[in-house]
Amino acid sequence: MAWRMGFVGAGVMAEVMIAGLLDEGVVRPERILASNRRASRSAELRDRYGIRTTADNREVVANSDLVVLSVKPQNLAGVLAELRGAVPSEVLVLSIVAGASMRALREGLAHDRVARCMPNLPCRIRQGVSVWTAPADLAEADETRVRTLLGVMGEEIRVQDEGHVDRATAVNGTGPAIVAHFVKALLEAATYIGESRTVARETVLATVIGTAEMIRRAGRDGVHVAQLIDEVTSPGGTTSRALQVLKQGRFDAVLTDAVDAAHQRTLELGARLEEALREP
Ligand SMILES: NC(=O)c1ccc[n+]([C@@H]2O[C@H](COP(=O)([O-])OP(=O)(O)OC[C@H]3O[C@@H](n4cnc5c(N)ncnc54)[C@H](OP(=O)(O)O)[C@@H]3O)[C@@H](O)[C@H]2O)c1
């Protein structure tokens, strides 16, 4: 399926998508148009991928079938104001901006055909997961384009209720930092008990990746993660001792508070953006 792909804001995430689309042969480079503030960045992308670039965001929406808004949250209000009323009615605008609600996008652009997505860090190595939402009456062609685009970065999950995207911002968006923090702490713990850094790195990473895969497979067979923990916890054994210490340190509660704080912050950012859009 040939379509014209646009990006407003050609930073890290836009490049991940551009590289994925081209690698998979989904869209030809001349059908990709990206805008960016810095001319040097545009030149870099032109040289690297042979795509077309512009400094004019309105040119992107006027010449694309699907446009990704991939600027930072603090730049979004300005971009929406600039694009307001300029998006042709048949164009689908997909925002990946953290916190930007469907309402803010629709009102900011004065355009109904919008979708919202939360990708995550591992998308950069095409092992990410993107949670996205769009109006229930999204055209089939638009859905296929979005799924294909997000599919080049890993898994994609379409949800009807936008609340899932806000929660995904806290869970899969913040999740990589939380998991990385956990890995760092486990590495430090391993060296604390005298393990060499090399062995610690190999064992910790293999354990995290292997366990995640095991949990995934068990889930497919209907086995809950708690059951797996139970299986490796013999009474009076080593795992039992370790889990008891985690409990004493309120590990689960701290994790819940962290994710809850990220979720609250997402909602806060969304509300702030809506306020900024209402300001004259
Ligand atoms: N990075 C991630 O892992 C990740 C994950 C999930 C969601 N996101 C979301 O994805 C969005 C983009 O993130 P990113 O990491 O790709 O950021 P980034 O690398 O900073 O890219 C943003 C790009 O937008 C450009 N830009 C800023 N204002 C502009 C304007 N008015 N018109 C045109 N271009 C403009 C910037 O240009 P200059 O550099 O010249 O300012 C920059 O190249 C963010 O909203 C973030 O919430 C990112």
The ligand as a MOL file (V3000), in Angstrom:
LIG
                    3D

  0  0  0     0  0            999 V3000
M  V30 BEGIN CTAB
M  V30 COUNTS 48 52 0 0 0
M  V30 BEGIN ATOM
M  V30 1 N 12.1290 9.1950 22.8730 0
M  V30 2 C 11.3180 8.2230 23.2850 0
M  V30 3 O 11.7350 7.1200 23.6310 0
M  V30 4 C 9.8240 8.4910 23.3310 0
M  V30 5 C 8.9600 7.4890 23.7470 0
M  V30 6 C 7.5980 7.7490 23.7520 0
M  V30 7 C 7.0990 8.9680 23.3240 0
M  V30 8 N 7.9640 9.9210 22.9390 0 CHG=1
M  V30 9 C 7.3990 11.2070 22.5040 0
M  V30 10 O 7.8750 11.4680 21.2020 0
M  V30 11 C 8.0240 12.8600 21.0250 0
M  V30 12 C 9.3470 13.1160 20.3370 0
M  V30 13 O 10.3810 12.6280 21.1570 0
M  V30 14 P 11.8800 12.5440 20.6330 0
M  V30 15 O 12.6410 11.7860 21.6430 0
M  V30 16 O 11.8790 12.1170 19.2010 0 CHG=-1
M  V30 17 O 12.2700 14.1060 20.7310 0
M  V30 18 P 13.3960 14.9010 19.9130 0
M  V30 19 O 14.4880 14.0020 19.4950 0
M  V30 20 O 13.7010 16.1270 20.7010 0
M  V30 21 O 12.6070 15.3290 18.5830 0
M  V30 22 C 11.7450 16.4120 18.5050 0
M  V30 23 C 12.0920 17.1420 17.2190 0
M  V30 24 O 11.1170 18.1310 17.0010 0
M  V30 25 C 11.7720 19.2750 16.4730 0
M  V30 26 N 10.9400 20.4380 16.7040 0
M  V30 27 C 10.7640 21.1480 17.8530 0
M  V30 28 N 9.9140 22.1500 17.6620 0
M  V30 29 C 9.5330 22.1030 16.3670 0
M  V30 30 C 8.6620 22.8640 15.5700 0
M  V30 31 N 8.0010 23.9090 16.0600 0
M  V30 32 N 8.5020 22.5270 14.2750 0
M  V30 33 C 9.1600 21.4570 13.7540 0
M  V30 34 N 10.0140 20.6910 14.4720 0
M  V30 35 C 10.1900 21.0110 15.7520 0
M  V30 36 C 13.0710 19.3240 17.2260 0
M  V30 37 O 13.9780 20.1110 16.5060 0
M  V30 38 P 15.2220 20.8430 17.2620 0
M  V30 39 O 16.0990 19.7510 17.7240 0
M  V30 40 O 15.7910 21.6890 16.2110 0
M  V30 41 O 14.6120 21.6020 18.4090 0
M  V30 42 C 13.4420 17.8350 17.2560 0
M  V30 43 O 14.1800 17.4600 16.1230 0
M  V30 44 C 7.9180 13.5230 22.4060 0
M  V30 45 O 6.7220 14.2600 22.4820 0
M  V30 46 C 7.8690 12.3700 23.3770 0
M  V30 47 O 6.9040 12.5990 24.3970 0
M  V30 48 C 9.3080 9.7190 22.9090 0
M  V30 END ATOM
M  V30 BEGIN BOND
M  V30 1 1 1 2
M  V30 2 2 2 3
M  V30 3 1 2 4
M  V30 4 1 4 5
M  V30 5 2 4 48
M  V30 6 2 5 6
M  V30 7 1 6 7
M  V30 8 2 7 8
M  V30 9 1 8 9
M  V30 10 1 8 48
M  V30 11 1 9 10
M  V30 12 1 9 46
M  V30 13 1 10 11
M  V30 14 1 11 12
M  V30 15 1 11 44
M  V30 16 1 12 13
M  V30 17 1 13 14
M  V30 18 2 14 15
M  V30 19 1 14 16
M  V30 20 1 14 17
M  V30 21 1 17 18
M  V30 22 2 18 19
M  V30 23 1 18 20
M  V30 24 1 18 21
M  V30 25 1 21 22
M  V30 26 1 22 23
M  V30 27 1 23 24
M  V30 28 1 23 42
M  V30 29 1 24 25
M  V30 30 1 25 26
M  V30 31 1 25 36
M  V30 32 1 26 27
M  V30 33 1 26 35
M  V30 34 2 27 28
M  V30 35 1 28 29
M  V30 36 1 29 30
M  V30 37 2 29 35
M  V30 38 1 30 31
M  V30 39 2 30 32
M  V30 40 1 32 33
M  V30 41 2 33 34
M  V30 42 1 34 35
M  V30 43 1 36 37
M  V30 44 1 36 42
M  V30 45 1 37 38
M  V30 46 2 38 39
M  V30 47 1 38 40
M  V30 48 1 38 41
M  V30 49 1 42 43
M  V30 50 1 44 45
M  V30 51 1 44 46
M  V30 52 1 46 47
M  V30 END BOND
M  V30 END CTAB
M  END
